Amino acid sequence: MEANYGKTAQEILNCVGGETNIVSAAHCATRLRLVLKDDSKIDLDALEKIDLVKGNFNNGGQFQIILGTGIVNKVYAEFIGIAHITEMTKEELKQQAAKKMNPVQKLLKTLADVFVPILPALVASGLLMGINNILTAQGMFVPGKSLVEAFPAIKDIAEMVNLFSNAGFTFLPVLIGFSAAKIFGATPILGAVMGAIMIHPDLMNGYGYGQALLDGTVPYWHILGFSVAKVGYQGTVLPVIASAFCLAVIEKRLRKVVPAMLDNIVTPLLSVLLAGALTFLFIGPVMRGVGDVMTNGVMWLFFDLGALGGLIYGVTYPLLVITGMHHSLVTAETQILANIGTLGGSPTFAVVAAANCAQGAAALAVMCRSKNDPKMRSMASASGISSMLGITEPAIFGVNLKLRYPFYGALIGGGIGAAYATIMHVLSVSQGPCGVIGVICIRPDCMLQFMVSMAVAIACAFAATMFLGKVLGQKEKENKASSNVENKPAPSIETEPGCIYAPVEGTAIPHTEIKDATFAAGVVGEGVGIIPTKGEVVAPFDGQISMFFDTKHAIGLVSDDGVEILIHVGVNTVELNGKHFTPLKQSGDKVKAGDRLLEFDMDAIKAAGYDLTTAVLVPAPNHVEMVKTGEVKQLDKILTTS
């Protein structure tokens, strides 16, 4: 049956606060992106029940609803019609969303926006470096030799791979300059030129600047009384971004004052000249210092704080993923890797990989627990595997955050795995997918400990999630069920004195046919058995709960006119000790006919080998008459007493 996209759009609109709460909307390949006036009006519970909705999250001022490829565009077309809003691009929506951010969020988002477009280049270079590691590492496959030494025929291939892998990092300032200029509103190619200027071969190589400074051999330009260091910015990130920002400011102002006929000549000339001069005079030296402080801070976190530093980073990283700011961390890692000759490698890769694998393990634990929820089981399995490979958003937003307890389990496992990786000084020599396959990005002598840290993160996250699922998961389910029953009014029916109405839906049989000798003999009382088709018990009359058994499988009630009954779900289900039962009321509660009293997992109880026939019994000496057999709906009249 073809999906009703109009209905889905209307349901989504209702769940996000209605037409008056929409500021703007756009969509990407898989997600409906909304900017809302008041996020508190979102009804997440109702939203998650919509069939086509696969998940949701709030990121950078945008509320994003995951619908999937081929669906989102159709729902979006319906949505903008019923919400009476105009179509917007993702860029226009980002501008709207940015108005809701504070300065720190804007800064982190800017760093993320600069690096996201160049991540494919960094990943490709990183993976090529990983391949180069495999080819040149001593003793990895051949005792005492690298593969290149053992098989000289592949030497030229190794040299080519090494060349390809280094190119992205050698000319990284050019890539950053292009991307940053585009983000800041300057001409992108001029940003690339600024990046090229900063690594020009006529400049002293930036990697030797520290030693030259100590030796007093730094070359200078002497211009108008200023001594300008003739030093390049290889291995830096922040100076290039700041230079691109300066370029954008200058270019925008020049565009406003330079006559149109001279604009294409004068504006690029003056923009590059002025931005370049300011970069070497002030911006570059200052931002080089800031970058060094940032790099030293990261290294201090891992090498001085040790396990505690790794634990902090491993627990914090998924929280940054939620905000979408995790891409800003690429700034620090890129600068560390660009200085690999002096630093030996980056400690952040293994920590992030541990955090990602932990999210995947938590999702897989949910899959194991979701035997009666095919939709969640499917989503958890797919997103769990994806997370193990380094793509965590589906697991975090589609499964773990939705249920909460898996996210807590993932934080525990990720933190422990990250702490282990830090203790063992696991370092990466390149960038790549932060998951188990990222092992090729790890320094050869650290590869074994990297895999151990992943195993630790996965095992701890899985175990923690399974445990929390039994504790917090059941408690949240009961709280949610209690909330639902409080908010859902009971059906209004006219009850008659001495009448008992069906508390469950199913097939009614005389109590003598119940497959339990005690019930069949009428020892407890007379009444009916109902073979249920729905795992829900409602009040059979107006009255009060006299006893809700600790094992949750049985309820005693007294009607307002004094009739006592026992509702006993299943045969011998006392042996389950409350497992698979969710009480919605408690002893002493007043109830109206139709109030929901109990939920039970029919499939799980059947799988455990128990008969689900529910006994509805009136104790002696009452005279009981069965008025309906066969199929019954909830609140059908089934018994009369006298």
C-alpha positions in Angstrom: 0.0 0.0 0.0 1.4 3.4 -1.0 2.3 5.6 2.0 0.0 8.6 2.7 2.6 11.4 2.7 0.0 14.1 3.3 -1.2 12.3 6.5 2.4 11.9 7.7 3.1 15.6 7.0 0.0 16.6 9.0 1.0 14.3 11.9 4.5 15.8 12.0 3.1 19.3 11.9 0.8 18.5 14.9 3.8 17.0 16.8 6.0 20.0 16.4 3.5 22.5 17.7 1.4 23.3 14.7 1.6 25.9 11.9 2.2 28.8 14.3 5.3 27.2 15.8 7.1 26.9 12.4 9.7 29.5 11.4 11.1 27.7 8.3 11.6 24.3 6.8 14.0 22.6 4.4 15.2 19.1 3.7 18.3 17.2 2.8 18.7 13.7 1.3 17.2 12.0 4.4 15.9 14.5 6.9 13.2 17.1 7.3 14.9 20.1 8.8 12.8 22.6 10.8 13.5 25.8 12.7 10.9 26.2 15.4 9.9 29.1 17.6 9.5 27.0 20.7 11.2 23.6 20.9 9.3 22.8 24.1 6.1 22.3 22.1 7.5 19.2 20.4 5.6 16.0 21.3 8.5 13.5 20.9 6.4 10.5 22.1 3.7 11.1 19.4 6.4 11.9 16.8 8.2 8.6 17.3 4.9 6.7 16.8 4.5 8.0 13.2 5.2 5.0 10.9 7.5 6.8 8.4 9.6 8.6 11.1 12.9 6.8 11.8 14.3 9.2 14.4 14.9 12.8 15.3 17.4 15.1 16.9 18.1 18.8 17.6 21.2 20.1 16.1 22.5 23.7 15.6 19.1 25.3 16.1 17.4 22.9 13.7 15.0 20.1 14.7 15.7 17.3 12.2 13.3 14.4 11.6 14.8 11.4 9.8 12.5 10.0 7.1 14.8 8.4 4.6 15.8 8.8 0.9 12.9 9.1 -1.5 10.4 9.8 1.3 11.6 13.1 2.8 11.1 15.1 -0.4 7.5 13.8 -0.7 6.7 14.5 2.9 8.4 18.0 2.6 6.3 18.9 -0.4 3.1 18.1 1.5 4.5 19.8 4.7 5.2 23.2 3.2 1.7 23.2 1.7 -0.3 22.5 4.9 2.1 24.6 7.0 1.7 27.5 4.6 5.4 28.3 4.4 7.7 29.0 1.4 10.3 26.5 0.3 13.9 27.2 1.6 17.3 25.9 0.8 19.5 24.3 3.5 21.7 27.3 3.5 18.8 29.7 4.1 17.6 27.4 6.9 21.1 27.5 8.5 20.9 31.3 8.5 17.6 31.1 10.3 18.9 28.5 12.8 22.1 30.5 13.5 19.9 33.2 15.0 19.1 30.8 17.9 22.8 30.1 18.7 25.0 31.7 21.3 28.6 32.9 20.4 30.3 29.7 21.5 27.9 27.6 19.4 28.5 29.8 16.4 32.2 29.5 16.7 32.2 25.7 17.0 29.7 25.5 14.2 31.9 27.7 12.0 34.9 25.4 12.6 32.8 22.4 11.8 31.4 24.0 8.6 35.0 24.7 7.4 36.1 21.1 7.9 33.0 19.1 6.8 33.6 19.8 3.0 37.3 18.8 3.2 36.8 15.7 5.3 36.7 13.4 2.2 40.2 14.6 1.3 41.4 14.1 4.9 39.9 10.6 5.1 41.3 9.6 1.7 44.8 10.8 2.7 44.5 9.2 6.1 43.5 5.8 4.7 46.3 6.0 2.1 48.7 6.7 5.0 47.3 3.6 6.7 48.1 1.5 3.6 51.6 3.0 3.6 52.0 2.0 7.2 51.1 -1.6 6.4 53.6 -1.6 3.5 56.5 0.0 5.4 56.0 -1.3 9.1 58.9 -3.4 10.3 57.9 -6.9 11.4 54.2 -6.7 10.9 54.0 -9.5 8.4 57.6 -10.6 7.9 59.9 -11.0 10.9 62.5 -8.1 11.0 61.4 -6.7 7.7 58.7 -4.6 6.1 56.7 -5.8 3.1 58.6 -3.4 0.9 61.9 -4.8 2.1 60.7 -8.4 1.8 59.2 -7.8 -1.7 61.3 -5.1 -3.5 59.1 -5.3 -6.5 56.4 -3.2 -4.7 58.8 -0.4 -3.7 57.6 1.9 -6.4 54.0 1.2 -5.5 54.8 2.1 -1.9 56.5 5.4 -3.0 53.4 6.3 -5.1 51.0 5.5 -2.2 53.2 7.6 0.1 53.1 10.5 -2.3 49.4 10.3 -2.7 48.9 10.1 1.1 51.1 13.2 1.9 49.5 15.5 -0.7 46.4 16.2 1.3 48.3 17.2 4.4 51.1 19.0 2.5 48.6 21.3 0.9 46.1 21.3 3.7 46.2 25.2 4.1 45.1 25.5 0.5 42.0 23.3 1.1 41.2 25.0 4.4 41.6 28.4 2.7 39.2 27.5 0.0 36.6 26.1 2.3 36.9 28.8 4.9 36.6 31.6 2.3 33.4 30.1 1.0 31.9 29.9 4.6 32.9 33.5 5.3 31.5 34.8 2.1 34.7 35.6 0.2 35.7 34.3 -3.2 36.8 30.7 -2.5 39.6 30.6 -5.0 41.1 33.7 -3.3 41.0 31.8 -0.1 42.9 29.0 -1.8 45.5 31.5 -2.9 45.9 32.8 0.7 46.5 29.2 1.8 49.1 28.7 -1.0 50.9 31.9 0.0 51.2 30.7 3.6 53.0 27.5 2.5 55.0 29.0 -0.4 58.4 27.2 -0.9 60.3 30.5 -0.7 59.3 30.8 3.0 61.1 29.0 5.8 59.3 25.7 6.4 57.0 26.1 9.4 58.1 22.7 10.8 61.6 24.2 11.5 60.4 27.4 13.0 60.7 26.3 16.7 64.4 25.3 16.3 65.2 28.3 14.2 63.7 30.6 16.9 66.0 29.0 19.5 69.0 29.2 17.2 68.2 32.8 16.2 68.2 32.0 12.5 64.6 33.0 11.6 64.7 35.1 8.4 62.8 38.4 8.3 61.4 41.0 5.9 62.1 44.6 7.0 59.2 46.6 5.7 58.3 50.2 6.8 59.9 49.6 10.2 58.3 46.3 10.7 60.3 43.0 11.0 58.1 40.3 9.5 59.1 36.7 10.0 59.6 34.9 6.6 58.1 31.7 7.9 55.5 29.4 6.4 52.5 27.9 8.1 52.8 24.3 7.3 51.0 22.1 9.8 48.7 24.8 11.0 45.0 25.2 10.9 43.8 28.3 12.8 46.1 30.8 11.0 44.6 29.9 7.7 41.0 30.1 8.9 41.7 33.5 10.5 43.4 34.7 7.3 40.3 33.6 5.2 38.1 35.5 7.6 40.2 38.6 7.2 40.1 38.2 3.4 36.3 38.0 3.5 36.0 41.2 5.6 38.3 43.1 3.2 36.8 41.7 0.0 33.2 42.5 1.1 34.0 46.1 2.0 35.9 46.6 -1.3 33.0 45.3 -3.3 30.9 48.1 -1.8 33.3 51.0 -2.7 35.1 49.9 -5.9 33.4 50.9 -9.1 31.8 48.0 -11.0 34.1 48.5 -14.0 37.2 48.0 -11.9 35.8 45.5 -9.4 37.1 42.3 -11.0 40.6 43.8 -11.1 41.1 46.0 -8.1 39.1 44.0 -5.5 41.0 40.7 -5.9 44.4 42.6 -6.0 43.8 44.6 -2.9 42.1 41.8 -1.0 45.0 39.4 -1.4 47.6 42.2 -0.8 46.0 43.5 2.4 44.9 40.2 3.8 48.4 38.7 3.1 50.2 41.6 4.8 47.9 41.4 7.8 48.4 37.6 8.0 52.2 37.8 8.2 52.2 40.9 10.4 49.6 40.0 13.1 47.1 37.3 12.3 49.5 34.4 11.5 51.8 34.8 14.6 48.9 35.2 17.0 46.9 32.3 15.7 50.0 30.1 15.5 50.3 30.7 19.2 46.6 29.9 19.8 47.0 26.7 17.8 50.0 25.6 19.8 48.2 26.2 23.0 45.2 24.1 21.7 47.5 21.3 20.6 49.5 21.3 23.9 46.2 21.3 25.7 45.0 18.1 24.0 48.4 16.4 24.5 48.3 17.5 28.2 44.8 16.0 28.5 46.0 12.6 27.3 49.6 12.4 28.5 49.5 14.2 31.8 46.0 13.3 33.0 46.3 9.8 31.5 43.3 7.6 32.0 41.2 10.4 33.4 41.8 12.5 30.3 40.8 9.6 28.0 37.7 9.0 30.1 36.7 12.6 29.9 37.2 12.8 26.1 35.5 9.5 25.5 32.4 10.5 27.5 32.3 14.0 26.1 32.6 13.1 22.4 29.1 11.6 22.0 27.6 14.6 23.7 29.3 16.8 21.1 27.8 14.6 18.3 24.4 15.4 19.7 25.0 19.1 19.1 26.7 18.5 15.8 29.9 20.2 17.0 32.1 17.1 17.0 33.5 18.1 13.6 35.2 21.1 15.2 37.5 18.6 17.0 39.0 17.9 13.6 40.8 21.2 14.0 42.9 19.9 16.8 43.5 16.5 15.4 44.5 17.8 12.0 47.1 20.2 13.6 48.5 17.3 15.7 48.8 15.0 12.6 50.4 17.8 10.7 53.1 17.9 13.3 53.5 14.1 13.6 57.2 14.3 13.3 57.5 15.9 16.7 54.4 14.6 18.4 54.6 11.0 17.3 50.9 10.7 16.5 47.4 11.7 17.6 45.9 10.2 20.8 42.4 11.3 19.9 41.6 8.8 17.1 41.5 5.7 19.3 39.4 7.5 21.9 36.8 8.6 19.4 36.8 5.1 17.9 36.1 3.6 21.3 33.2 6.0 21.9 31.8 5.2 18.4 32.1 1.4 18.9 30.4 1.7 22.3 27.4 3.4 20.7 27.2 0.5 18.2 27.4 -2.1 21.0 24.7 -0.3 22.9 22.4 -0.4 19.8 23.1 -4.1 19.3 22.2 -4.7 22.9 18.9 -3.0 22.2 18.4 -5.3 19.2 18.9 -8.3 21.5 16.3 -6.9 23.9 13.7 -5.9 21.3 12.3 -9.3 20.4 8.8 -8.0 20.2 9.5 -4.8 18.3 10.6 -5.6 14.7 10.9 -1.9 13.8 13.3 -1.1 16.7 15.2 -4.4 16.2 15.8 -3.6 12.5 16.9 -0.1 13.2 19.1 -1.1 16.1 20.9 -3.9 14.1 21.6 -1.7 11.1 22.7 1.4 13.1 24.8 -0.7 15.5 26.9 -2.1 12.6 27.1 1.4 11.1 28.4 2.8 14.3 31.1 0.1 14.6 32.3 1.4 11.2 32.5 5.0 12.4 29.0 6.4 11.5 27.3 6.9 14.8 24.4 9.3 14.1 21.8 6.6 13.2 22.6 4.7 16.5 22.7 7.8 18.7 19.6 9.5 17.3 17.5 6.6 16.1 18.0 4.2 19.0 20.2 5.1 22.0 18.9 8.6 22.8 15.3 7.6 22.1 15.5 4.9 24.8 18.0 6.8 27.0 19.4 3.9 28.9 21.5 2.6 25.9 23.1 6.0 25.6 24.1 5.8 29.3 25.5 2.3 28.6 27.4 3.6 25.6 28.9 6.5 27.7 30.1 4.0 30.3 31.6 1.6 27.7 33.1 4.4 25.6 34.7 6.0 28.6 36.3 2.8 29.8 37.6 1.9 26.3 38.9 5.4 25.9 40.7 5.3 29.2 42.3 2.0 28.3 43.5 3.4 24.9 45.0 6.4 26.7 46.8 4.3 29.3 48.3 2.2 26.5 49.3 5.3 24.6 47.6 4.3 21.4 48.4 6.8 18.7 47.2 7.3 15.1 49.3 8.5 12.3 46.5 9.4 9.9 42.7 10.2 9.8 40.0 7.8 8.7 36.8 6.2 9.8 36.8 6.1 13.6 35.7 2.5 14.1 37.2 -1.0 14.0 38.4 -0.6 10.4 40.3 2.5 11.5 43.0 0.1 12.7 45.0 0.8 9.5 45.3 4.5 10.7 47.0 3.4 13.9 50.8 3.4 14.4 51.9 -0.2 13.7 53.3 -0.7 17.2 49.9 0.3 18.7 47.6 -1.7 16.5 47.1 -4.6 18.9 46.3 -2.4 21.8 43.9 -0.4 19.6 41.9 -3.6 18.9 41.9 -4.5 22.6 40.6 -1.0 23.5 37.8 -1.5 20.9 36.9 -4.9 22.5 36.9 -3.3 25.9 34.5 -0.5 24.8 32.2 -2.9 23.0 32.0 -5.4 25.9 31.5 -2.8 28.6 28.9 -0.9 26.6 27.0 -4.1 25.7 27.0 -5.3 29.3 26.1 -1.9 30.8 23.2 -1.5 28.3 21.8 -5.0 29.1 22.0 -4.2 32.8 20.5 -0.8 32.5 17.8 -2.1 30.2 16.6 -4.4 33.0 16.7 -1.6 35.6 16.1 1.8 33.9 14.4 0.4 30.8 11.7 -1.3 32.8 11.3 1.7 35.1 11.0 4.1 32.1 8.5 1.8 30.5 6.4 1.7 33.6 6.6 5.5 34.0 5.7 6.1 30.4 2.8 3.7 30.7 1.6 5.4 33.9 1.8 8.7 32.2 -0.2 7.4 29.3 -2.9 6.0 31.5 -3.1 9.3 33.4 -3.5 11.3 30.2 -5.9 8.9 28.5 -9.5 9.2 29.7 -11.3 5.9 30.4 -14.1 5.0 28.0 -17.4 6.2 29.3 -20.0 3.4 29.7 -23.1 3.0 31.7 -22.5 0.2 34.3 -25.3 -1.8 35.9 -25.2 -3.0 39.6 -24.0 -6.6 39.9 -22.6 -6.6 36.4 -19.0 -7.4 35.5 -17.5 -6.3 32.1 -14.7 -7.9 30.2 -11.3 -6.7 31.5 -9.5 -8.2 28.5 -10.2 -8.7 24.9 -10.3 -12.2 23.5 -12.3 -15.4 23.6 -14.4 -16.1 26.7 -14.8 -19.6 28.0 -16.5 -21.0 31.2 -14.1 -21.2 34.2 -14.5 -25.0 34.2 -12.5 -25.1 30.9 -9.5 -23.2 32.2 -6.4 -25.5 32.2 -5.8 -25.2 35.9 -7.4 -27.6 38.4 -7.9 -25.0 41.1 -9.7 -22.5 38.8 -11.6 -25.2 36.9 -13.0 -26.7 40.2 -14.2 -23.3 41.3 -12.1 -23.3 44.5 -11.2 -19.7 44.1 -14.6 -18.7 42.7 -16.8 -18.9 39.6 -16.6 -16.9 36.5 -15.0 -17.0 33.1 -11.6 -17.5 31.4 -10.6 -15.2 28.6 -8.0 -16.3 26.1 -6.5 -12.8 25.4 -5.7 -11.3 22.0 -4.4 -8.0 23.5 -2.0 -7.6 26.4 -4.0 -5.1 28.4 -6.3 -5.4 31.4 -8.9 -2.7 32.2 -11.2 -2.2 35.2 -14.4 -4.3 34.8 -16.5 -1.9 36.8 -16.4 1.3 38.9 -14.7 0.5 42.2 -11.3 0.2 44.0 -8.2 -2.1 43.7 -8.2 -4.1 46.9 -4.9 -5.8 46.1 -2.3 -5.6 43.3 -0.1 -8.7 43.8 3.6 -8.1 44.1 4.1 -10.5 41.2 2.0 -8.1 39.1 0.1 -11.0 37.4 -3.1 -10.8 39.5 -5.4 -8.0 40.7 -8.2 -8.0 43.3 -11.0 -5.5 43.0 -14.2 -4.4 44.8 -17.0 -2.7 42.9 -18.9 0.3 44.3 -21.8 -2.1 45.0 -19.7 -4.6 46.9 -18.9 -7.3 44.4 -15.4 -8.7 44.8 -13.5 -10.3 41.8 -10.0 -11.7 41.1 -8.4 -11.1 37.7 -5.5 -13.6 37.2 -3.5 -13.3 34.0 -2.3 -16.7 32.8 -1.8 -20.1 34.4 1.1 -20.4 36.8 2.4 -17.0 35.8 3.2 -16.3 39.4 6.5 -18.1 38.6 7.5 -15.2 36.4 7.8 -13.1 39.5 6.5 -10.0 37.7 8.6 -10.3 34.6 6.8 -9.2 31.4 4.1 -7.4 33.4 3.8 -3.6 33.7 1.3 -2.4 36.4 -0.4 0.9 35.6 -2.2 1.3 39.0 -1.5 0.2 42.5 -3.4 -1.1 45.6 -6.0 1.3 47.0 -6.5 3.2 43.7 -10.1 4.2 42.8 -11.0 3.1 39.3 -13.7 3.6 36.7 -14.8 1.0 34.2 -12.3 1.0 31.4 -9.3 2.4 33.3 -6.2 0.6 32.2 -4.8 -1.5 35.1 -2.0 -3.7 33.6 0.0 -4.3 30.5 1.6 -7.7 29.8 3.9 -8.9 27.0 1.9 -11.7 25.4 4.7 -12.9 23.1 7.3 -13.1 25.9 4.9 -15.0 28.3 4.0 -17.4 25.5 7.6 -17.9 24.6 8.3 -18.7 28.3 5.8 -21.6 28.0 2.8 -20.2 29.9 -0.9 -20.4 29.1 -2.3 -16.8 28.9 -5.9 -17.7 29.7 -7.0 -14.9 32.1 -9.4 -15.9 34.9 -12.1 -13.5 36.0 -13.5 -15.0 39.1 -16.1 -14.0 41.7 -15.6 -15.8 45.1 -18.4 -17.7 46.8 -21.1 -17.3 48.1 -22.2 -15.1 45.2 -24.3 -16.6 42.5 -22.6 -16.0 39.2 -24.2 -16.2 35.7 -22.1 -16.1 32.5 -23.9 -14.0 30.0 -21.5 -14.1 27.0 -19.1 -16.6 25.6 -16.9 -16.6 22.5 -15.3 -13.4 21.2 -15.5 -10.5 23.6 -14.3 -6.9 23.4 -13.1 -5.0 26.4 -16.1 -3.8 28.5 -18.5 -6.3 26.9 -20.9 -7.6 29.7 -19.7 -11.1 30.6 -21.0 -11.8 34.1 -23.9 -11.0 36.4 -23.9 -11.6 40.2 -26.6 -11.9 42.8 
